[in-house]
Amino acid sequence: MAVRCRVKHFREDIFYKTRVFMLRVLILSWSLFLVLGAEASQKSVPRVRSGGTQTILVNAINNAGLTALVTENSTGAAVIRAQILLCRARFSVGEIDGSPGTNFRRAVEGFQSSRQIPPTGAVNKATWKALNVDHGLALVAYRITKEDLAGPFEKIPGDWAEMAKLPKMNYESVDEELGERFHSNPGLLHKLNPNKVFDQADTEIMVPHFNTAIKVKATSVVVKKSERTVTALNGRGKVIAQFPASTGSEHDPLPIGDWKVTTVHYNPTFSYNPDLFWDAGSTQAKTLIAAGPRGPVGVVWIGISKEHYGMHGTAIPSGIGHTQSHGCIRLTNWDAMELAKTVGPGTPVHLKE
């Protein structure tokens, strides 16, 4: 099945990705120095056996006694721990990167409201107490396998015609593959594992730890344009999960209204139709893009009753909640997969301002 939707052109995301990567390198470098101080003196937790700064950082992130106030402008181990625990509580921050922003603040507000905590958007003591009900380690060891390194990895072109020549829209590197598997920015994984190379089998690295997928079915989904969030609700109106999203643009606004899920299609191909893109070049033609995690709609397509519109994954997770789309609702691949498993044909989808 090939999906047809108004997916934002890759060029905007590529420029955004470059700017965000450079900023995060600076922030993560500074964060590493900050955790070498007070956070290392917190009460004892299970220790990793490694050397130097990695041991200090990992143990700080795994420390349930770490209760420093975290805002969307904070840095350090407490940020990473909060991001991981929020995602495990089903209030996704999108890509875990150690540098909180609007996605983080909205996740915190959603989590606080669900736990009857005043929604300040900052992880305060009351919020830490609620998050730390989850007693599992935030970071665990993972050993890179030969299968992880099998690829094939290939550079994804920015031109639709060139993309159409690829047999599959694979990851560009093992860094991207591992980043997506552990819901993390690849730069953060390298910060957690200094002096480790990811292209050798049997290399042990520390990664965020996640629980099993949601087992409860959603009875409705609410997409809020102003907050750039997708929320799955049960029959009592209780939040099952909340995800950050990109939700349209000035040229292709979110189609406000009440719709329903019509289909859930995994590993979809993508039918590019320039007639559906306001910014398509005059020489561009219709073409079919192969399936894969770096395809225009990612690993899953959740179609709704508004023609050409749906909720889907993305090729560039760092852009979610920040870049625009051509009217569709775009999530990280892992969040889109989690949402897909909670809905089915007929599930109401309410698109709101």
C-alpha positions in Angstrom: 0.0 0.0 0.0 1.3 3.4 -1.0 0.2 6.4 1.1 -0.4 9.8 -0.3 -0.1 12.7 2.1 1.1 16.3 2.3 4.5 15.6 3.9 6.8 18.6 4.3 9.8 18.5 1.9 13.0 17.1 3.3 15.1 20.3 2.6 13.6 22.3 5.5 14.2 19.3 7.9 17.8 18.9 6.7 18.7 22.6 7.4 16.9 22.3 10.8 18.8 19.1 11.6 22.2 20.7 11.0 21.4 23.8 13.2 20.0 21.6 16.0 22.9 19.2 15.9 25.5 22.0 16.3 23.5 23.5 19.2 23.1 20.2 21.0 26.8 19.4 20.7 27.5 22.6 22.7 24.8 22.0 25.2 25.7 18.4 25.8 29.4 19.2 26.2 28.5 21.8 28.9 26.1 19.4 30.5 28.9 16.8 31.0 31.0 19.3 32.9 28.0 20.3 35.1 27.3 16.7 36.3 30.9 16.3 37.6 30.0 18.4 40.6 27.1 18.0 43.0 25.2 15.3 41.2 28.1 12.8 41.7 27.7 13.1 45.5 24.0 11.9 45.5 23.1 8.7 47.5 24.4 5.4 46.2 22.8 3.6 43.3 23.8 0.5 41.3 27.1 1.5 39.8 28.5 0.9 36.3 32.0 -0.4 36.0 33.6 2.0 33.6 36.1 4.8 33.8 36.1 8.5 34.4 33.4 10.8 33.3 31.1 8.1 32.0 30.8 6.5 35.4 29.9 9.8 37.1 27.3 10.7 34.4 25.6 7.3 34.2 25.5 6.8 37.9 24.0 10.3 38.3 21.3 9.6 35.8 20.4 6.3 37.5 20.2 8.0 40.9 16.7 8.1 42.2 17.9 10.7 44.8 18.6 13.2 42.1 15.8 15.7 42.6 17.2 19.0 41.3 14.6 21.4 39.8 14.5 20.8 36.0 13.0 23.5 33.6 13.1 23.7 29.9 16.4 25.6 30.2 18.2 23.2 32.5 21.2 21.0 31.7 22.8 18.0 33.3 22.1 14.5 34.4 18.7 15.4 36.0 17.4 16.5 32.5 18.3 13.2 30.9 16.8 11.2 33.8 13.6 13.3 33.7 13.3 12.8 29.9 13.7 9.0 30.2 11.2 8.7 33.0 8.6 10.9 31.3 8.8 8.7 28.2 8.4 5.6 30.3 5.3 7.1 31.9 3.9 7.6 28.3 4.5 11.3 28.2 6.9 11.5 25.3 9.5 14.3 24.9 10.2 13.0 21.4 13.9 12.5 21.0 15.8 12.2 24.3 18.7 14.6 23.9 19.6 16.1 27.3 18.5 19.6 26.2 14.9 20.2 27.2 12.7 22.7 25.4 9.0 23.1 24.5 8.5 19.3 23.9 9.9 18.7 27.3 7.8 21.4 29.0 4.6 20.1 27.4 5.4 16.5 28.4 5.9 17.7 32.0 2.7 19.6 32.0 0.8 16.6 30.7 2.3 14.3 33.3 1.7 16.7 36.1 -2.0 17.2 35.1 -2.4 13.4 35.0 -1.1 13.1 38.5 -3.1 16.0 40.0 0.1 18.1 40.3 -0.2 21.8 39.4 1.1 22.0 35.8 4.1 24.2 36.0 6.1 22.6 33.2 9.1 22.2 35.6 10.1 19.0 37.3 9.9 19.9 40.9 10.0 17.7 44.0 6.3 16.6 43.7 6.9 15.7 40.1 10.1 13.8 40.9 8.2 11.9 43.6 5.6 10.8 41.0 8.2 10.0 38.4 10.3 7.9 40.8 7.4 5.6 41.4 9.1 3.9 38.5 11.9 2.1 40.2 13.7 0.8 37.1 17.1 2.0 36.1 17.0 4.9 33.6 20.1 3.6 31.8 21.2 0.0 31.2 24.0 -1.8 29.3 23.5 -2.9 25.7 25.9 -4.9 23.6 26.0 -4.0 19.9 25.4 -7.0 17.7 26.5 -8.0 14.2 22.8 -7.6 13.2 22.9 -3.9 14.3 25.9 -3.4 11.9 24.5 -5.3 9.0 22.8 -2.2 7.4 22.9 -1.5 4.6 23.4 2.1 5.4 23.0 4.6 2.6 22.9 8.4 2.3 19.3 9.6 1.6 19.2 12.2 -1.1 17.0 15.3 -0.8 15.5 15.0 -4.3 12.3 13.0 -4.8 13.5 11.5 -8.1 16.7 10.3 -6.6 15.0 8.9 -3.6 12.8 6.9 -5.9 15.9 5.0 -7.1 16.6 3.5 -3.7 15.3 0.0 -3.0 14.7 0.9 0.7 14.8 4.0 2.8 17.3 2.7 5.3 19.2 4.4 8.1 22.2 6.4 7.0 24.4 5.0 9.8 24.5 2.7 12.8 24.4 5.8 15.0 21.0 6.7 13.5 19.7 3.1 13.9 20.8 2.9 17.6 19.5 6.4 18.3 16.1 5.4 17.0 16.0 2.1 18.9 16.7 3.9 22.1 14.6 7.0 21.4 17.7 9.2 21.6 19.8 11.7 19.7 22.9 9.9 18.5 25.0 12.7 20.0 23.6 11.9 23.4 24.5 8.2 23.1 28.0 9.2 22.3 28.1 11.5 25.3 26.9 8.7 27.5 29.6 6.4 26.0 32.8 8.5 25.5 35.6 6.7 23.7 33.3 3.9 22.5 32.9 3.1 18.8 29.5 2.0 17.6 30.6 0.2 14.5 32.2 -2.8 16.3 30.2 -5.8 17.4 30.2 -6.7 21.1 30.9 -3.1 22.2 28.9 -2.5 25.4 27.2 0.9 25.7 24.8 2.5 28.2 21.4 3.3 26.8 18.0 4.5 28.0 15.8 1.7 29.2 12.2 1.4 28.2 9.3 -0.8 29.2 6.9 -2.8 27.0 4.4 -1.1 24.7 1.0 0.3 25.7 -1.5 -2.6 26.2 -4.6 -0.4 26.7 -6.6 0.5 23.6 -7.5 4.2 23.0 -11.1 5.1 22.5 -10.2 8.5 21.1 -7.3 10.6 20.0 -7.0 14.4 20.4 -4.5 16.5 18.3 -4.0 20.1 19.6 -2.5 22.4 17.0 -1.6 25.1 19.6 0.3 22.7 21.8 1.6 20.4 19.0 0.6 17.3 20.9 -1.2 14.1 20.2 -3.0 12.5 23.1 -4.6 9.1 23.3 -7.5 8.7 25.8 -9.4 5.8 27.3 -13.2 5.6 27.7 -13.1 7.6 30.9 -11.2 10.4 29.3 -8.0 9.5 31.0 -4.7 10.1 29.2 -3.1 6.8 28.0 -0.2 8.6 26.3 0.9 12.0 25.0 3.3 12.6 22.2 4.9 15.8 20.6 4.0 16.3 17.0 4.4 18.6 14.0 0.9 19.6 12.9 0.6 21.5 9.7 1.8 24.9 8.4 0.5 28.3 7.2 0.1 26.9 3.7 -1.3 23.6 4.7 -3.0 24.0 8.1 -4.2 21.1 10.2 -7.8 20.2 9.1 -9.6 21.1 12.2 -12.6 18.9 12.9 -13.8 15.4 13.9 -12.5 12.5 11.9 -11.9 8.7 12.3 -9.0 6.3 11.8 -9.5 4.5 8.5 -6.4 2.3 8.3 -3.2 1.4 10.1 -0.4 0.5 7.6 3.1 -0.6 8.8 6.2 -0.1 6.7 4.4 2.0 4.1 5.7 3.1 0.7 4.9 6.7 -0.3 3.4 8.0 -3.5 4.8 11.5 -4.1 2.3 13.7 -6.0 3.5 17.2 -6.7 -0.1 18.4 -7.1 -0.5 18.0 -3.3 2.5 20.2 -2.5 2.3 24.0 -2.8 6.1 24.2 -3.0 6.7 21.5 -5.6 8.9 22.4 -8.5 7.3 22.7 -12.0 9.5 19.9 -13.3 8.7 17.4 -10.6 6.7 14.3 -11.4 4.7 11.7 -9.6 6.9 8.9 -8.2 6.9 6.1 -5.7 9.3 6.1 -2.7 10.2 2.8 -1.1 9.4 1.9 2.4 11.8 2.2 5.3 12.5 4.1 8.5 13.9 7.1 6.6 11.0 7.3 4.2 8.8 10.4 4.2 6.2 8.8 6.4 8.5 6.7 8.5 7.5 3.2 9.7 3.8 3.5 10.0 0.8 5.4 8.5 -2.4 5.9 10.4 -4.9 7.2 7.9 -7.9 9.3 8.9 -11.2 10.0 7.1 -9.9 13.3 5.7 -8.5 12.3 2.3 -4.7 12.5 2.0 -4.3 13.1 5.7 -3.0 11.0 8.6 -0.7 10.5 11.5 2.7 9.0 10.7 6.4 8.6 11.5 9.3 10.7 10.3 12.8 10.5 8.7 14.2 13.1 11.1 13.1 12.7 14.8 14.9 15.9 16.0 12.5 18.0 14.0 9.3 16.8 15.7 7.4 19.6 17.4 9.7 22.2 15.7 9.3 21.9 11.9 6.1 22.2 9.9 4.3 19.6 7.8 1.9 19.7 4.8 -1.1 19.3 7.1 -0.5 15.8 8.4 0.3 14.9 12.0 4.0 13.8 12.2 5.6 12.0 15.2 8.8 10.2 15.9 8.8 6.7 14.5 8.7 5.1 17.9 5.8 7.3 19.1 3.9 6.7 15.8 4.4 2.9 16.3 3.1 3.2 19.9 0.1 5.2 18.9 -0.7 2.8 16.0 -0.9 -0.1 18.5 -3.6 1.7 20.5 -6.0 2.7 17.7 -7.8 1.0 14.9 -10.4 1.7 12.1 -13.2 3.7 13.6 -11.2 5.3 16.5 -12.3 9.0 16.7 -9.7 11.6 16.0 -10.4 15.1 17.1 -8.2 17.8 15.5 -8.3 21.0 17.5 -6.8 24.5 17.5 
